[in-house]
Amino acid sequence: MAVVRREGQSSTATFRTKSEAEKWAGIVEAEITQGKHLPNPEAKRRTVRDLLERYKRSEIPRKRDRTSPARYANFWIDRIGDLKLARLNRAQVVEIRDELAEDKSPATVNRYLALLSHACTMAEREWEWMDSNPLRKVGRLTEPQGRVRYLSDDERHRLLRTAKASSHPHLYAIVLLALTSGARKGEILGLHWKDVDLAFKRAILHDTKNRERRTLTLVPPVVIELKKLQKVRRIDTDLIFTHPATGKPNPFYFDKAWREARQAARIKDFRFHDLRHSCASYLAMNGATTAEIAAVLGHKTLAMVKRYSHLSDEHVRGVVERTAAKILAND
């Protein structure tokens, strides 16, 4: 650890080698002499706890998922809450990052880092509590490519058959909608009748993950199922899919029926969210471009849909091979 005290000011930092510490100390002393190095008084007075408690009050309520960010914030408060912001440095965060990586996935560790980094950015740019964000140069862990599990033709037929035979009044419509539109579970359960136009075969999603409105195309089998539900719709709510007994939204009310249908169809290692992957995979295999798949799924960038590119490649290869077979048949 290196400490510089000069002209009533002090700065502290941790380095791996003595030469790095000496080099830093020389720069800081020169800056203090020139009047450039003036530590933020708020950073010397405020703690990481102050930072994150304010972040919890002002920023987390704006997030769709408040539970996870609050958990990340409380973790940092427990670990380094009493640390002054002026003493928060990259080396400390890297050490904790590596500890987290021992029993958490890279993606989860990166979320812990992202929350603290965003809080520091707010403190730097808006609250004027810090002069810079020490996490800006903290490396993130490499995340494995997201899994792509989609239904084979046989699995799809079996699942739709068991879902249709389910005693749950909404299961078949929900599965069919997820499989053909690529909508998320929460998006489907948040659909209102006023947002559905069966004549034009479309539905409008207002509350999406990226907060942008998106239109779902309703294929004929989905329209048929929704028309059936429309005939027996509840009058006390405009939601399409609610708990049959309470009439209230419940993200878990069809989970038991979903598990039973999946088991009856003899399908393993398959989650409800994989219906979304199945939709994207079918699009790729039928020649849709990455931009078109991104539009259907509601992704802002193409990075998330690159996982399906190999399926598009297979489709293109098949088209080329079939075409070549025809034009070279008599040569």
C-alpha positions in Angstrom: 0.0 0.0 0.0 1.2 3.5 -0.9 0.3 6.6 1.0 1.0 10.2 -0.1 0.6 13.1 2.4 1.3 16.5 1.2 0.0 20.0 1.7 -2.7 18.8 4.0 -4.0 16.2 1.5 -3.6 12.4 1.6 -4.2 9.7 -1.0 -3.9 5.9 -0.6 -3.7 3.1 -3.2 -2.6 -0.5 -3.3 -0.1 -1.9 -5.9 1.5 -5.2 -6.7 5.1 -4.0 -6.7 7.1 -1.3 -5.0 8.1 0.3 -8.4 4.4 0.8 -9.3 3.7 2.4 -5.9 6.7 4.7 -6.2 5.7 5.7 -9.7 2.1 6.5 -8.6 3.3 8.4 -5.5 5.5 10.6 -7.7 2.6 11.4 -10.0 0.2 12.2 -7.2 2.8 14.4 -5.4 3.4 16.4 -8.6 -0.4 16.8 -9.1 -0.9 18.0 -5.5 1.9 20.5 -6.0 0.3 21.8 -9.2 -3.1 21.9 -7.6 -4.5 19.2 -9.8 -5.0 16.4 -7.3 -7.9 17.5 -5.1 -9.7 14.4 -3.6 -13.5 14.8 -3.7 -14.5 15.7 -0.1 -17.7 13.6 -0.5 -15.6 10.5 -1.4 -13.7 11.0 1.8 -16.9 11.4 3.8 -19.2 8.9 2.2 -19.1 5.1 2.5 -19.9 2.3 0.1 -23.0 1.8 2.3 -24.1 5.4 1.7 -23.6 4.9 -2.0 -25.6 1.7 -2.3 -28.4 2.8 0.1 -29.0 5.8 -2.1 -28.8 3.6 -5.2 -31.4 1.3 -3.6 -33.7 4.2 -3.1 -33.3 6.0 -6.4 -32.3 3.5 -9.0 -33.5 0.0 -8.1 -37.2 1.0 -8.0 -37.0 1.8 -11.7 -35.9 -1.7 -12.6 -38.3 -4.4 -13.7 -36.6 -6.9 -11.5 -35.9 -5.3 -8.1 -35.1 -8.5 -6.1 -31.8 -9.4 -7.7 -30.3 -5.9 -7.8 -31.3 -5.4 -4.1 -29.5 -8.7 -3.3 -26.4 -7.6 -5.1 -26.4 -4.3 -3.4 -26.8 -5.9 0.0 -23.9 -8.2 -0.7 -21.5 -5.3 -1.3 -22.8 -3.5 1.8 -22.1 -6.6 3.9 -18.6 -7.0 2.4 -17.3 -3.4 2.2 -20.1 -1.2 3.4 -18.0 0.7 5.9 -15.2 1.5 3.3 -14.9 5.1 2.4 -15.5 5.8 -1.3 -12.1 7.5 -1.5 -10.5 4.2 -0.5 -12.5 1.9 -2.9 -10.1 0.7 -5.5 -9.8 -1.9 -8.3 -7.6 -4.3 -6.4 -10.2 -4.8 -3.7 -13.0 -5.4 -6.1 -11.0 -7.9 -8.2 -10.3 -9.9 -5.0 -14.0 -10.1 -4.2 -14.8 -10.8 -7.8 -12.5 -13.9 -7.7 -14.0 -15.1 -4.5 -17.5 -14.9 -6.0 -16.3 -16.8 -9.0 -15.5 -19.8 -6.8 -19.2 -20.8 -6.4 -21.1 -18.6 -8.8 -21.4 -18.6 -12.6 -19.5 -15.9 -14.7 -22.8 -14.3 -15.6 -23.9 -14.0 -12.0 -20.5 -12.6 -10.9 -20.7 -10.0 -13.8 -24.1 -8.9 -12.5 -22.7 -8.2 -9.0 -19.9 -6.1 -10.7 -22.3 -4.3 -13.0 -24.5 -3.1 -10.1 -21.6 -1.7 -8.1 -20.1 -0.2 -11.2 -23.4 1.5 -12.1 -23.7 2.9 -8.6 -20.2 4.3 -8.9 -21.0 5.8 -12.2 -24.1 7.6 -10.7 -21.9 8.8 -7.9 -19.4 10.2 -10.4 -21.6 11.7 -13.0 -24.8 12.8 -11.2 -24.2 12.9 -7.4 -20.7 14.2 -7.5 -19.6 11.9 -4.7 -16.7 10.4 -6.7 -14.2 11.7 -9.2 -14.0 8.5 -11.1 -15.4 5.0 -11.2 -12.8 2.5 -9.9 -14.7 -0.4 -11.5 -14.3 0.9 -15.0 -11.1 -1.1 -15.5 -12.2 -4.2 -13.6 -12.4 -7.0 -16.1 -15.6 -9.0 -16.4 -15.6 -12.8 -16.6 -16.1 -14.5 -19.9 -19.6 -15.9 -20.1 -20.3 -19.1 -22.0 -22.6 -18.9 -25.0 -26.2 -19.3 -24.0 -27.7 -22.7 -24.5 -30.0 -23.4 -27.5 -32.4 -26.3 -26.8 -35.2 -26.6 -29.2 -37.9 -29.2 -29.9 -37.4 -31.8 -32.6 -40.3 -32.3 -35.0 -41.3 -35.4 -33.0 -41.0 -33.7 -29.6 -43.0 -30.8 -30.8 -45.9 -33.0 -32.0 -45.9 -34.9 -28.7 -45.8 -31.8 -26.5 -48.6 -30.0 -28.4 -50.7 -33.2 -28.2 -50.2 -33.6 -24.4 -50.7 -29.8 -23.8 -54.0 -29.9 -25.7 -55.1 -32.9 -23.7 -54.3 -31.1 -20.4 -57.2 -30.3 -18.0 -55.7 -26.8 -17.6 -57.9 -24.4 -19.6 -55.0 -22.2 -20.8 -52.0 -24.5 -21.2 -52.4 -25.3 -24.8 -53.0 -21.7 -25.9 -50.0 -20.5 -23.8 -47.6 -23.2 -25.2 -48.8 -22.6 -28.8 -48.4 -18.8 -28.4 -44.9 -19.2 -27.0 -43.8 -21.7 -29.6 -45.1 -19.7 -32.6 -44.4 -16.1 -31.5 -41.2 -16.4 -29.4 -42.9 -14.4 -26.6 -41.6 -14.7 -23.1 -43.6 -16.2 -20.3 -44.1 -12.9 -18.6 -45.1 -11.2 -21.8 -47.7 -13.8 -22.5 -49.2 -13.7 -19.1 -49.3 -9.9 -19.3 -51.5 -9.8 -22.4 -54.8 -8.0 -22.2 -57.8 -8.5 -24.5 -57.6 -4.8 -25.5 -54.1 -5.5 -26.9 -55.2 -8.4 -29.1 -56.7 -7.9 -32.6 -57.9 -11.3 -33.8 -59.2 -9.9 -37.1 -55.7 -8.7 -38.0 -54.0 -11.6 -36.2 -51.8 -9.6 -34.0 -51.1 -8.7 -30.4 -49.3 -5.7 -28.9 -46.8 -6.2 -26.1 -46.4 -3.0 -24.1 -44.5 -4.3 -21.1 -41.4 -6.0 -22.6 -38.0 -6.8 -21.1 -36.3 -4.0 -23.1 -39.2 -1.6 -22.4 -40.0 -1.3 -26.1 -43.4 -2.1 -27.6 -43.5 -5.1 -29.8 -46.1 -6.7 -32.1 -46.7 -10.4 -32.0 -48.0 -12.2 -35.1 -50.8 -14.6 -34.2 -50.8 -17.6 -36.4 -54.2 -19.2 -37.3 -54.1 -22.0 -34.7 -53.4 -19.4 -32.0 -56.3 -17.2 -33.2 -58.6 -20.2 -33.0 -57.6 -20.9 -29.4 -58.0 -17.3 -28.3 -61.4 -17.1 -29.9 -62.4 -20.1 -27.7 -61.1 -18.4 -24.6 -62.8 -15.1 -25.6 -66.2 -16.9 -25.5 -65.7 -17.8 -21.8 -63.6 -14.7 -20.7 -63.9 -13.3 -17.3 -65.7 -10.0 -16.9 -63.8 -8.9 -13.8 -60.4 -8.6 -15.6 -59.1 -7.7 -19.1 -56.2 -10.1 -18.7 -56.4 -13.1 -21.0 -54.5 -15.6 -18.9 -55.3 -15.5 -15.2 -55.7 -18.0 -12.4 -58.9 -20.0 -13.1 -60.0 -19.7 -9.4 -58.9 -16.2 -8.4 -59.0 -14.4 -11.7 -55.7 -12.7 -10.8 -52.3 -12.9 -12.6 -50.0 -15.6 -11.3 -46.8 -16.7 -13.1 -46.9 -20.1 -11.5 -50.5 -21.1 -12.0 -49.9 -23.4 -14.9 -46.5 -24.7 -13.9 -47.8 -28.0 -12.6 -49.8 -28.6 -15.8 -46.8 -27.7 -17.9 -44.6 -30.2 -16.0 -47.2 -32.9 -16.4 -47.6 -32.3 -20.1 -43.8 -32.2 -20.6 -43.4 -35.5 -18.7 -46.3 -37.1 -20.6 -44.6 -36.1 -23.9 -41.4 -37.8 -22.6 -39.3 -34.6 -23.1 -36.3 -34.1 -21.0 -34.0 -31.1 -20.3 -36.5 -28.6 -21.6 -37.7 -25.4 -19.9 -40.6 -23.2 -20.8 -38.2 -20.5 -22.0 -36.9 -23.1 -24.5 -40.1 -22.7 -26.4 -38.7 -19.2 -27.3 -35.5 -20.8 -28.5 -37.5 -23.3 -30.5 -39.4 -20.5 -32.2 -36.1 -18.8 -33.1 -34.5 -22.0 -34.3 -37.4 -22.8 -36.6 -37.2 -19.3 -38.0 -33.4 -19.8 -38.7 -33.9 -23.2 -40.3 -36.6 -21.7 -42.6 -34.3 -19.0 -43.9 -35.0 -16.0 -41.6 -32.1 -13.6 -41.3 -30.6 -12.7 -37.9 -32.2 -9.3 -38.2 -35.6 -10.8 -38.8 -35.1 -13.2 -35.8 -34.1 -10.3 -33.6 -37.2 -8.4 -34.7 -39.5 -11.3 -33.8 -37.8 -11.9 -30.4 -37.5 -8.2 -29.6 -33.7 -8.0 -29.3 -32.2 -4.6 -29.8 -28.9 -6.0 -31.2 -28.0 -9.0 -33.3 -25.5 -10.3 -30.7 -28.2 -12.3 -28.9 -29.4 -14.1 -32.0 -26.0 -15.2 -33.3 -26.5 -18.4 -31.4 -28.9 -19.4 -34.1 -26.7 -18.6 -37.1 -25.4 -22.1 -37.5 -29.0 -23.2 -38.1 -29.3 -20.6 -40.8 -26.0 -21.9 -42.3 -27.4 -25.4 -42.4 -30.5 -24.1 -44.2 -28.4 -22.2 -46.8 -26.2 -25.3 -47.3 -29.3 -27.4 -47.9 -30.7 -24.9 -50.4 -27.4 -24.8 -52.3 -27.1 -28.6 -52.3 -30.6 -29.1 -53.6 -30.2 -26.5 -56.3 -26.9 -28.0 -57.4 -28.4 -31.4 -57.6 -31.1 -30.2 -59.9 -28.9 -28.1 -62.3 -26.2 -30.8 -62.5 -28.5 -33.8 -62.7 -27.8 -34.4 -66.4 -24.2 -33.4 -66.5 
